[in-house]
Amino acid sequence: MTKRQQPDRACVLPGDPSWIQEAAYLEDALGLLGRATEVAKANGDADRYVLPDLTYRIAENTLGRIKDEVLAGGRPTVHLVVVQAFELDALWEVLNVLRRARDGEQGTAEIAELVEGFGQCFGPSRTAAAFAADLERALMVLTLDIPAVRDIATAFALHHAPGFGFDAAYEQLLAVWKAAGVTP
Protein backbone atom coordinates (compact mmCIF):
# COMPACT_ATOMS: atom_id res chain seq x y z
CA MET A 1 0.00 0.00 0.00
CA THR A 2 1.12 3.52 -0.61
CA LYS A 3 1.03 6.10 2.13
CA ARG A 4 -2.21 7.56 0.82
CA GLN A 5 -3.90 4.17 1.09
CA GLN A 6 -3.02 3.57 4.73
CA PRO A 7 -6.06 3.78 6.99
CA ASP A 8 -6.24 5.55 10.31
CA ARG A 9 -5.46 3.09 13.09
CA ALA A 10 -7.36 2.25 16.24
CA CYS A 11 -4.52 1.54 18.68
CA VAL A 12 -4.92 -0.55 21.79
CA LEU A 13 -2.35 0.75 24.27
CA PRO A 14 -1.18 -0.56 27.65
CA GLY A 15 -3.05 0.80 30.65
CA ASP A 16 0.20 1.33 32.51
CA PRO A 17 1.50 4.67 31.18
CA SER A 18 5.17 3.85 31.83
CA TRP A 19 5.64 2.75 28.20
CA ILE A 20 4.87 6.27 26.96
CA GLN A 21 6.43 8.07 29.94
CA GLU A 22 9.73 6.35 29.16
CA ALA A 23 9.58 7.81 25.65
CA ALA A 24 8.02 11.17 26.57
CA TYR A 25 11.36 12.92 26.07
CA LEU A 26 10.99 12.10 22.36
CA GLU A 27 8.26 14.73 22.12
CA ASP A 28 10.75 17.40 23.18
CA ALA A 29 13.52 15.97 20.98
CA LEU A 30 11.30 15.97 17.91
CA GLY A 31 10.22 19.51 18.71
CA LEU A 32 13.89 20.46 18.86
CA LEU A 33 14.51 18.82 15.48
CA GLY A 34 11.50 20.67 14.06
CA ARG A 35 12.74 24.03 15.32
CA ALA A 36 16.29 23.36 14.09
CA THR A 37 14.89 22.45 10.68
CA GLU A 38 12.85 25.68 10.59
CA VAL A 39 15.98 27.72 11.34
CA ALA A 40 18.01 25.83 8.73
CA LYS A 41 15.25 26.40 6.15
CA ALA A 42 15.17 30.11 6.97
CA ASN A 43 18.93 30.19 6.38
CA GLY A 44 18.59 28.49 2.98
CA ASP A 45 19.67 25.02 4.14
CA ALA A 46 16.32 23.21 4.10
CA ASP A 47 17.84 19.72 3.70
CA ARG A 48 20.22 20.00 6.64
CA TYR A 49 18.02 17.85 8.90
CA VAL A 50 16.81 15.54 6.10
CA LEU A 51 13.04 15.89 6.63
CA PRO A 52 10.81 18.96 6.41
CA ASP A 53 10.12 20.70 9.71
CA LEU A 54 6.43 19.81 9.38
CA THR A 55 7.22 16.09 9.55
CA TYR A 56 9.10 16.54 12.83
CA ARG A 57 6.27 18.74 14.17
CA ILE A 58 3.59 16.19 13.28
CA ALA A 59 5.60 13.43 14.97
CA GLU A 60 6.13 15.67 18.03
CA ASN A 61 2.45 16.55 18.30
CA THR A 62 1.35 12.94 17.78
CA LEU A 63 3.52 11.63 20.61
CA GLY A 64 2.40 14.51 22.83
CA ARG A 65 -1.28 13.90 22.13
CA ILE A 66 -1.01 10.17 22.78
CA LYS A 67 0.97 10.77 25.98
CA ASP A 68 -1.61 13.29 27.21
CA GLU A 69 -4.53 10.97 26.39
CA VAL A 70 -2.91 8.00 28.12
CA LEU A 71 -1.94 9.99 31.21
CA ALA A 72 -5.37 11.65 31.46
CA GLY A 73 -7.15 8.32 31.10
CA GLY A 74 -6.23 6.94 34.50
CA ARG A 75 -5.08 3.34 34.68
CA PRO A 76 -7.57 1.13 32.91
CA THR A 77 -6.51 -2.24 31.59
CA VAL A 78 -6.00 -0.76 28.11
CA HIS A 79 -6.52 2.52 26.27
CA LEU A 80 -8.05 2.90 22.82
CA VAL A 81 -6.60 5.77 20.78
CA VAL A 82 -7.09 6.54 17.10
CA VAL A 83 -3.97 7.65 15.26
CA GLN A 84 -4.36 9.12 11.81
CA ALA A 85 -2.41 7.62 8.93
CA PHE A 86 -0.43 10.80 8.25
CA GLU A 87 0.65 10.86 11.91
CA LEU A 88 1.97 7.31 11.70
CA ASP A 89 3.70 8.15 8.43
CA ALA A 90 5.50 11.07 10.11
CA LEU A 91 6.59 8.87 13.03
CA TRP A 92 7.94 6.22 10.63
CA GLU A 93 9.80 8.82 8.57
CA VAL A 94 11.42 10.26 11.70
CA LEU A 95 12.33 6.76 12.89
CA ASN A 96 14.02 6.04 9.56
CA VAL A 97 16.07 9.23 9.88
CA LEU A 98 17.02 8.39 13.48
CA ARG A 99 18.09 4.91 12.38
CA ARG A 100 20.23 6.42 9.64
CA ALA A 101 21.77 8.83 12.18
CA ARG A 102 22.39 5.93 14.57
CA ASP A 103 24.14 4.04 11.77
CA GLY A 104 26.25 7.08 10.84
CA GLU A 105 24.89 7.35 7.29
CA GLN A 106 26.04 10.24 5.18
CA GLY A 107 23.97 13.39 5.57
CA THR A 108 22.75 12.60 9.08
CA ALA A 109 25.69 13.79 11.19
CA GLU A 110 23.84 17.02 12.11
CA ILE A 111 20.87 15.01 13.39
CA ALA A 112 23.04 12.66 15.43
CA GLU A 113 24.92 15.62 16.91
CA LEU A 114 21.71 17.46 17.77
CA VAL A 115 19.89 14.51 19.39
CA GLU A 116 22.95 13.29 21.23
CA GLY A 117 23.56 16.81 22.54
CA PHE A 118 19.96 16.88 23.71
CA GLY A 119 20.42 13.36 25.12
CA GLN A 120 23.17 14.63 27.43
CA CYS A 121 20.44 16.38 29.47
CA PHE A 122 19.28 13.03 30.82
CA GLY A 123 20.74 10.69 33.36
CA PRO A 124 21.83 8.36 31.93
CA SER A 125 22.52 10.25 28.72
CA ARG A 126 20.92 9.03 25.53
CA THR A 127 22.57 8.32 22.20
CA ALA A 128 21.03 8.38 18.73
CA ALA A 129 20.63 4.61 19.12
CA ALA A 130 18.55 5.11 22.28
CA PHE A 131 16.36 7.68 20.53
CA ALA A 132 15.76 5.23 17.68
CA ALA A 133 15.09 2.30 20.04
CA ASP A 134 12.58 4.26 22.13
CA LEU A 135 10.71 5.47 19.05
CA GLU A 136 10.74 1.90 17.67
CA ARG A 137 9.16 0.66 20.90
CA ALA A 138 6.46 3.35 20.81
CA LEU A 139 5.70 2.57 17.17
CA MET A 140 5.56 -1.13 17.94
CA VAL A 141 2.81 -0.44 20.47
CA LEU A 142 0.97 1.89 18.10
CA THR A 143 1.11 -0.37 15.06
CA LEU A 144 0.72 -3.78 16.64
CA ASP A 145 -1.67 -5.65 14.37
CA ILE A 146 -2.60 -9.02 15.78
CA PRO A 147 -6.09 -10.52 16.10
CA ALA A 148 -6.20 -9.71 19.83
CA VAL A 149 -5.74 -5.98 19.09
CA ARG A 150 -8.47 -6.01 16.46
CA ASP A 151 -10.81 -7.94 18.77
CA ILE A 152 -10.28 -5.58 21.71
CA ALA A 153 -10.63 -2.48 19.52
CA THR A 154 -13.87 -3.83 18.05
CA ALA A 155 -15.24 -4.67 21.49
CA PHE A 156 -14.46 -1.11 22.66
CA ALA A 157 -16.02 0.43 19.57
CA LEU A 158 -19.20 -1.60 20.04
CA HIS A 159 -19.20 -0.98 23.82
CA HIS A 160 -19.60 -4.71 24.19
CA ALA A 161 -19.33 -7.81 22.09
CA PRO A 162 -21.49 -10.83 22.80
CA GLY A 163 -19.36 -13.89 23.40
CA PHE A 164 -16.13 -11.91 23.29
CA GLY A 165 -13.38 -13.38 25.44
CA PHE A 166 -11.57 -10.24 26.62
CA ASP A 167 -9.34 -12.12 29.04
CA ALA A 168 -7.95 -14.44 26.35
CA ALA A 169 -7.35 -11.57 23.91
CA TYR A 170 -5.74 -9.48 26.66
CA GLU A 171 -3.41 -12.35 27.65
CA GLN A 172 -2.24 -12.62 24.02
CA LEU A 173 -1.64 -8.88 23.91
CA LEU A 174 0.26 -8.94 27.23
CA ALA A 175 2.56 -11.67 25.93
CA VAL A 176 3.44 -9.64 22.82
CA TRP A 177 3.99 -6.43 24.79
CA LYS A 178 6.22 -8.19 27.31
CA ALA A 179 8.23 -9.86 24.54
CA ALA A 180 8.84 -6.41 23.06
CA GLY A 181 10.01 -5.02 26.40
CA VAL A 182 6.89 -2.93 27.05
CA THR A 183 5.50 -2.86 30.56
CA PRO A 184 1.75 -3.37 30.30
Backbone as CSV, one residue per row, in Angstrom:
resi,resn,N_x,N_y,N_z,CA_x,CA_y,CA_z,C_x,C_y,C_z
1,MET,0.830,-1.189,0.000,0.000,0.000,0.000,0.871,1.248,0.000
2,THR,0.416,2.251,-0.681,1.116,3.525,-0.612,0.660,4.269,0.622
3,LYS,1.369,5.330,0.951,1.025,6.105,2.132,-0.421,6.590,2.080
4,ARG,-0.864,7.005,0.943,-2.207,7.565,0.823,-3.295,6.510,1.025
5,GLN,-2.928,5.237,0.915,-3.902,4.175,1.087,-3.968,3.648,2.518
6,GLN,-3.032,4.056,3.355,-3.016,3.573,4.732,-4.218,4.130,5.494
7,PRO,-4.919,3.290,6.202,-6.058,3.778,6.991,-5.604,4.353,8.330
8,ASP,-6.483,5.141,8.939,-6.244,5.548,10.311,-6.259,4.276,11.152
9,ARG,-5.608,4.313,12.299,-5.465,3.094,13.092,-6.051,3.271,14.483
10,ALA,-6.880,2.324,14.860,-7.358,2.247,16.238,-6.292,1.468,17.012
11,CYS,-5.629,2.138,17.936,-4.520,1.544,18.677,-4.967,1.142,20.071
12,VAL,-4.668,-0.075,20.440,-4.915,-0.551,21.793,-3.584,-0.419,22.523
13,LEU,-3.584,0.411,23.563,-2.355,0.753,24.270,-2.386,0.226,25.698
14,PRO,-1.224,-0.069,26.260,-1.176,-0.557,27.649,-1.785,0.450,28.622
15,GLY,-2.473,-0.060,29.626,-3.054,0.796,30.648,-2.012,1.444,31.534
16,ASP,-0.892,0.771,31.736,0.205,1.334,32.510,0.910,2.360,31.634
17,PRO,0.931,3.632,32.035,1.499,4.673,31.176,3.020,4.694,31.120
18,SER,3.705,3.790,31.809,5.171,3.851,31.826,5.757,3.687,30.428
19,TRP,5.098,2.952,29.542,5.635,2.747,28.196,5.752,4.067,27.441
20,ILE,4.814,4.984,27.655,4.871,6.273,26.963,5.663,7.284,27.791
21,GLN,5.644,7.162,29.109,6.431,8.072,29.936,7.916,7.883,29.678
22,GLU,8.330,6.641,29.446,9.734,6.348,29.160,10.189,6.996,27.859
23,ALA,9.245,7.206,26.945,9.577,7.806,25.651,9.078,9.242,25.530
24,ALA,8.593,9.815,26.626,8.023,11.170,26.567,9.054,12.211,26.149
25,TYR,10.320,11.976,26.469,11.361,12.917,26.071,11.431,13.059,24.551
26,LEU,10.964,12.041,23.817,10.993,12.101,22.355,10.148,13.262,21.829
27,GLU,9.077,13.590,22.530,8.256,14.729,22.117,9.113,15.996,22.078
28,ASP,9.878,16.225,23.133,10.750,17.398,23.175,11.859,17.317,22.136
29,ALA,12.431,16.128,21.955,13.517,15.970,20.983,13.027,16.228,19.563
30,LEU,11.837,15.740,19.247,11.300,15.965,17.908,10.925,17.423,17.713
31,GLY,10.477,18.075,18.781,10.223,19.511,18.714,11.509,20.277,18.446
32,LEU,12.588,19.844,19.085,13.893,20.464,18.862,14.348,20.279,17.413
33,LEU,14.164,19.068,16.881,14.512,18.825,15.483,13.658,19.682,14.551
34,GLY,12.378,19.825,14.872,11.495,20.666,14.059,11.943,22.117,14.049
35,ARG,12.277,22.634,15.228,12.742,24.032,15.316,14.082,24.220,14.612
36,ALA,14.990,23.272,14.772,16.286,23.361,14.094,16.102,23.341,12.578
37,THR,15.168,22.533,12.110,14.891,22.455,10.680,14.296,23.765,10.173
38,GLU,13.419,24.374,10.964,12.852,25.681,10.587,13.955,26.728,10.438
39,VAL,14.874,26.753,11.390,15.977,27.718,11.344,16.856,27.444,10.121
40,ALA,17.175,26.181,9.884,18.006,25.834,8.734,17.318,26.243,7.434
41,LYS,16.008,26.016,7.350,15.250,26.401,6.152,15.273,27.914,5.965
42,ALA,15.128,28.648,7.041,15.166,30.115,6.969,16.535,30.611,6.516
43,ASN,17.564,29.827,6.784,18.926,30.191,6.376,19.313,29.582,5.033
44,GLY,18.335,29.035,4.310,18.594,28.492,2.981,19.194,27.106,2.959
45,ASP,19.098,26.365,4.054,19.667,25.024,4.143,18.570,24.039,4.555
46,ALA,17.516,23.979,3.750,16.321,23.207,4.103,16.580,21.716,4.276
47,ASP,17.585,21.163,3.627,17.841,19.720,3.697,18.804,19.320,4.814
48,ARG,19.206,20.258,5.614,20.215,20.000,6.643,19.789,18.898,7.614
49,TYR,18.512,18.850,7.947,18.017,17.848,8.902,17.140,16.797,8.221
50,VAL,17.363,16.599,6.936,16.813,15.536,6.096,15.319,15.698,5.803
51,LEU,14.489,15.805,6.821,13.037,15.890,6.634,12.550,17.332,6.757
52,PRO,11.389,17.622,6.215,10.807,18.956,6.414,10.440,19.163,7.883
53,ASP,10.454,20.401,8.327,10.117,20.703,9.715,8.714,20.218,10.072
54,LEU,7.800,20.246,9.116,6.427,19.814,9.383,6.379,18.337,9.795
55,THR,7.204,17.523,9.199,7.223,16.089,9.552,7.639,15.908,11.008
56,TYR,8.678,16.627,11.432,9.096,16.543,12.833,8.003,17.075,13.755
57,ARG,7.332,18.142,13.347,6.269,18.738,14.174,5.076,17.797,14.307
58,ILE,4.708,17.145,13.210,3.591,16.190,13.275,3.949,15.047,14.221
59,ALA,5.164,14.521,14.096,5.602,13.429,14.974,5.609,13.897,16.430
60,GLU,6.113,15.099,16.672,6.130,15.672,18.028,4.716,15.777,18.593
61,ASN,3.826,16.361,17.830,2.448,16.549,18.301,1.709,15.230,18.489
62,THR,1.990,14.253,17.653,1.349,12.941,17.777,1.760,12.270,19.085
63,LEU,3.062,12.233,19.351,3.517,11.630,20.610,2.959,12.384,21.812
64,GLY,2.932,13.708,21.730,2.397,14.510,22.832,0.930,14.245,23.078
65,ARG,0.157,14.156,21.999,-1.282,13.902,22.131,-1.534,12.524,22.743
66,ILE,-0.819,11.534,22.251,-1.005,10.175,22.779,-0.608,10.127,24.251
67,LYS,0.526,10.734,24.580,0.973,10.766,25.980,-0.083,11.434,26.851
68,ASP,-0.595,12.575,26.425,-1.607,13.291,27.206,-2.881,12.473,27.375
69,GLU,-3.320,11.797,26.309,-4.530,10.971,26.390,-4.338,9.795,27.334
70,VAL,-3.181,9.155,27.254,-2.910,8.001,28.118,-2.819,8.439,29.579
71,LEU,-2.104,9.534,29.832,-1.939,9.992,31.210,-3.245,10.519,31.793
72,ALA,-4.091,11.111,30.972,-5.365,11.647,31.456,-6.404,10.548,31.664
73,GLY,-6.168,9.383,31.061,-7.154,8.316,31.098,-7.129,7.450,32.337
74,GLY,-6.320,7.786,33.306,-6.232,6.937,34.498,-5.440,5.687,34.192
75,ARG,-5.799,4.604,34.870,-5.076,3.341,34.677,-6.028,2.201,34.394
76,PRO,-6.742,2.284,33.275,-7.574,1.132,32.914,-6.674,-0.015,32.447
77,THR,-7.275,-1.106,32.091,-6.507,-2.244,31.592,-5.806,-1.880,30.291
78,VAL,-6.550,-1.226,29.391,-5.998,-0.764,28.112,-6.638,0.569,27.752
79,HIS,-5.983,1.289,26.838,-6.522,2.523,26.270,-6.790,2.274,24.792
80,LEU,-7.793,2.941,24.255,-8.050,2.899,22.824,-7.853,4.308,22.292
81,VAL,-6.926,4.471,21.358,-6.599,5.773,20.778,-6.565,5.612,19.264
82,VAL,-7.148,6.567,18.557,-7.093,6.539,17.099,-5.950,7.444,16.651
83,VAL,-5.086,6.892,15.809,-3.969,7.646,15.255,-4.186,7.724,13.746
84,GLN,-4.127,8.931,13.235,-4.358,9.123,11.808,-3.172,8.619,11.005
85,ALA,-3.440,8.201,9.784,-2.407,7.619,8.926,-1.243,8.580,8.704
86,PHE,-1.528,9.865,8.489,-0.430,10.805,8.246,0.446,10.968,9.491
87,GLU,-0.142,10.786,10.685,0.649,10.863,11.911,1.606,9.679,12.011
88,LEU,1.101,8.499,11.692,1.970,7.312,11.701,3.060,7.430,10.643
89,ASP,2.698,7.953,9.471,3.704,8.153,8.428,4.835,9.049,8.924
90,ALA,4.481,10.141,9.599,5.496,11.071,10.114,6.388,10.370,11.134
91,LEU,5.794,9.594,12.032,6.587,8.874,13.027,7.546,7.886,12.359
92,TRP,7.076,7.164,11.337,7.937,6.217,10.632,9.067,6.934,9.896
93,GLU,8.757,8.072,9.278,9.798,8.821,8.568,10.881,9.301,9.539
94,VAL,10.453,9.806,10.696,11.419,10.256,11.700,12.240,9.072,12.201
95,LEU,11.594,7.945,12.445,12.330,6.760,12.887,13.390,6.367,11.864
96,ASN,13.044,6.391,10.589,14.021,6.036,9.559,15.219,6.979,9.582
97,VAL,14.972,8.268,9.795,16.074,9.229,9.879,16.915,8.971,11.131
98,LEU,16.265,8.681,12.255,17.016,8.388,13.480,17.852,7.111,13.324
99,ARG,17.322,6.131,12.639,18.092,4.909,12.379,19.310,5.214,11.519
100,ARG,19.119,6.042,10.503,20.233,6.424,9.636,21.287,7.195,10.437
101,ALA,20.832,8.077,11.335,21.774,8.830,12.176,22.509,7.884,13.117
102,ARG,21.785,6.941,13.681,22.392,5.935,14.567,23.477,5.157,13.838
103,ASP,23.213,4.841,12.565,24.143,4.040,11.773,25.247,4.876,11.126
104,GLY,25.216,6.195,11.360,26.254,7.075,10.837,26.194,7.294,9.332
105,GLU,25.014,7.162,8.738,24.894,7.352,7.290,25.195,8.796,6.901
106,GLN,25.691,8.922,5.698,26.043,10.237,5.178,24.819,11.154,5.172
107,GLY,25.033,12.395,5.566,23.968,13.389,5.571,23.152,13.441,6.848
108,THR,23.511,12.619,7.835,22.746,12.603,9.082,23.582,12.997,10.296
109,ALA,24.801,13.436,10.071,25.686,13.788,11.191,25.095,14.918,12.029
110,GLU,24.454,15.891,11.378,23.838,17.017,12.106,22.734,16.515,13.035
111,ILE,21.967,15.553,12.571,20.874,15.012,13.387,21.445,14.259,14.582
112,ALA,22.428,13.410,14.331,23.045,12.657,15.428,23.635,13.609,16.458
113,GLU,24.316,14.646,15.995,24.922,15.618,16.913,23.858,16.346,17.733
114,LEU,22.775,16.730,17.081,21.713,17.458,17.774,21.016,16.576,18.811
115,VAL,20.608,15.353,18.427,19.888,14.510,19.390,20.802,14.015,20.497
116,GLU,22.051,13.743,20.175,22.953,13.290,21.233,23.307,14.434,22.184
117,GLY,23.379,15.649,21.666,23.561,16.811,22.542,22.377,16.982,23.463
118,PHE,21.178,16.816,22.914,19.962,16.876,23.714,19.932,15.712,24.708
119,GLY,20.394,14.549,24.272,20.415,13.362,25.118,21.329,13.478,26.324
120,GLN,22.278,14.417,26.293,23.173,14.633,27.434,22.431,15.242,28.625
121,CYS,21.239,15.756,28.389,20.443,16.379,29.465,19.829,15.341,30.391
122,PHE,19.927,14.082,30.049,19.283,13.031,30.822,20.314,12.211,31.562
123,GLY,19.887,11.601,32.637,20.744,10.689,33.359,20.105,9.316,33.348
124,PRO,20.619,8.318,32.733,21.830,8.363,31.929,21.575,9.061,30.593
125,SER,22.654,9.547,29.992,22.518,10.254,28.723,22.052,9.274,27.639
126,ARG,21.463,9.849,26.603,20.920,9.026,25.526,21.680,9.297,24.226
127,THR,21.906,8.235,23.496,22.568,8.316,22.196,21.511,8.298,21.099
128,ALA,21.952,8.483,19.861,21.029,8.384,18.727,20.403,6.990,18.686
129,ALA,21.164,5.977,19.087,20.631,4.608,19.120,19.488,4.486,20.126
130,ALA,19.610,5.148,21.274,18.548,5.107,22.278,17.299,5.834,21.780
131,PHE,17.498,6.960,21.094,16.356,7.680,20.527,15.612,6.777,19.540
132,ALA,16.366,6.119,18.668,15.757,5.230,17.682,15.050,4.059,18.365
133,ALA,15.684,3.460,19.357,15.092,2.304,20.044,13.798,2.685,20.769
134,ASP,13.788,3.845,21.413,12.583,4.258,22.128,11.437,4.593,21.173
135,LEU,11.753,5.196,20.032,10.708,5.470,19.049,10.229,4.169,18.406
136,GLU,11.133,3.228,18.183,10.740,1.902,17.668,9.747,1.233,18.614
137,ARG,10.032,1.294,19.911,9.162,0.658,20.900,7.782,1.323,20.897
138,ALA,7.751,2.648,20.842,6.461,3.349,20.806,5.690,2.987,19.542
139,LEU,6.384,2.929,18.412,5.704,2.567,17.167,5.241,1.112,17.179
140,MET,5.994,0.250,17.832,5.555,-1.135,17.943,4.212,-1.207,18.662
141,VAL,4.072,-0.445,19.727,2.811,-0.442,20.467,1.697,0.143,19.594
142,LEU,1.990,1.225,18.896,0.969,1.893,18.095,0.536,1.093,16.870
143,THR,1.434,0.320,16.307,1.113,-0.366,15.055,0.933,-1.874,15.203
144,LEU,0.908,-2.353,16.421,0.721,-3.781,16.640,-0.592,-4.225,16.002
145,ASP,-0.492,-5.199,15.123,-1.666,-5.651,14.374,-1.774,-7.166,14.473
146,ILE,-2.332,-7.604,15.579,-2.604,-9.024,15.776,-4.094,-9.162,16.034
147,PRO,-4.643,-10.352,15.890,-6.087,-10.520,16.103,-6.570,-10.006,17.461
148,ALA,-5.774,-10.162,18.501,-6.196,-9.706,19.831,-6.422,-8.193,19.839
149,VAL,-5.568,-7.446,19.160,-5.735,-5.985,19.094,-7.026,-5.645,18.367
150,ARG,-7.244,-6.288,17.229,-8.468,-6.006,16.458,-9.716,-6.383,17.251
151,ASP,-9.654,-7.514,17.972,-10.811,-7.944,18.771,-11.112,-6.956,19.897
152,ILE,-10.079,-6.513,20.603,-10.280,-5.576,21.709,-10.761,-4.232,21.188
153,ALA,-10.192,-3.748,20.101,-10.630,-2.477,19.520,-12.085,-2.552,19.081
154,THR,-12.480,-3.654,18.478,-13.868,-3.826,18.051,-14.796,-3.873,19.252
155,ALA,-14.411,-4.594,20.289,-15.244,-4.666,21.490,-15.422,-3.280,22.111
156,PHE,-14.347,-2.482,22.149,-14.460,-1.113,22.663,-15.378,-0.275,21.795
157,ALA,-15.222,-0.383,20.489,-16.022,0.430,19.573,-17.498,0.093,19.678
158,LEU,-17.800,-1.167,19.928,-19.196,-1.595,20.043,-19.725,-1.475,21.470
159,HIS,-18.880,-1.087,22.388,-19.198,-0.976,23.819,-19.531,-2.311,24.454
160,HIS,-19.476,-3.348,23.706,-19.601,-4.715,24.188,-19.573,-5.626,22.963
161,ALA,-19.306,-6.838,23.186,-19.328,-7.808,22.092,-19.799,-9.133,22.666
162,PRO,-20.970,-9.562,22.284,-21.490,-10.831,22.800,-20.518,-11.981,22.514
163,GLY,-20.227,-12.729,23.544,-19.362,-13.887,23.403,-17.883,-13.555,23.266
164,PHE,-17.523,-12.312,23.445,-16.127,-11.907,23.292,-15.349,-12.301,24.536
165,GLY,-14.231,-12.957,24.336,-13.375,-13.384,25.440,-12.261,-12.375,25.673
166,PHE,-12.555,-11.301,26.390,-11.571,-10.237,26.624,-10.321,-10.780,27.291
167,ASP,-10.494,-11.625,28.293,-9.340,-12.124,29.037,-8.347,-12.858,28.143
168,ALA,-8.841,-13.690,27.250,-7.955,-14.440,26.354,-7.232,-13.493,25.392
169,ALA,-7.961,-12.538,24.832,-7.348,-11.568,23.914,-6.316,-10.717,24.657
170,TYR,-6.658,-10.304,25.869,-5.737,-9.481,26.657,-4.467,-10.252,27.011
171,GLU,-4.583,-11.519,27.342,-3.408,-12.345,27.652,-2.484,-12.448,26.441
172,GLN,-3.050,-12.592,25.243,-2.239,-12.621,24.021,-1.506,-11.301,23.837
173,LEU,-2.219,-10.211,24.055,-1.644,-8.880,23.910,-0.528,-8.653,24.932
174,LEU,-0.761,-9.062,26.185,0.262,-8.941,27.227,1.544,-9.676,26.844
175,ALA,1.393,-10.869,26.308,2.562,-11.667,25.931,3.388,-10.953,24.862
176,VAL,2.720,-10.354,23.882,3.439,-9.644,22.819,4.110,-8.397,23.376
177,TRP,3.402,-7.632,24.193,3.987,-6.427,24.787,5.212,-6.771,25.618
178,LYS,5.087,-7.798,26.453,6.220,-8.190,27.306,7.414,-8.653,26.476
179,ALA,7.150,-9.408,25.418,8.233,-9.863,24.542,8.961,-8.692,23.882
180,ALA,8.238,-7.598,23.680,8.836,-6.411,23.061,9.453,-5.465,24.099
181,GLY,9.411,-5.844,25.371,10.008,-5.025,26.404,9.138,-3.872,26.861
182,VAL,7.831,-3.981,26.633,6.894,-2.934,27.048,6.197,-3.400,28.314
183,THR,6.186,-2.534,29.328,5.499,-2.861,30.560,4.017,-2.576,30.386
184,PRO,3.190,-3.604,30.442,1.755,-3.374,30.296,1.173,-2.916,31.603
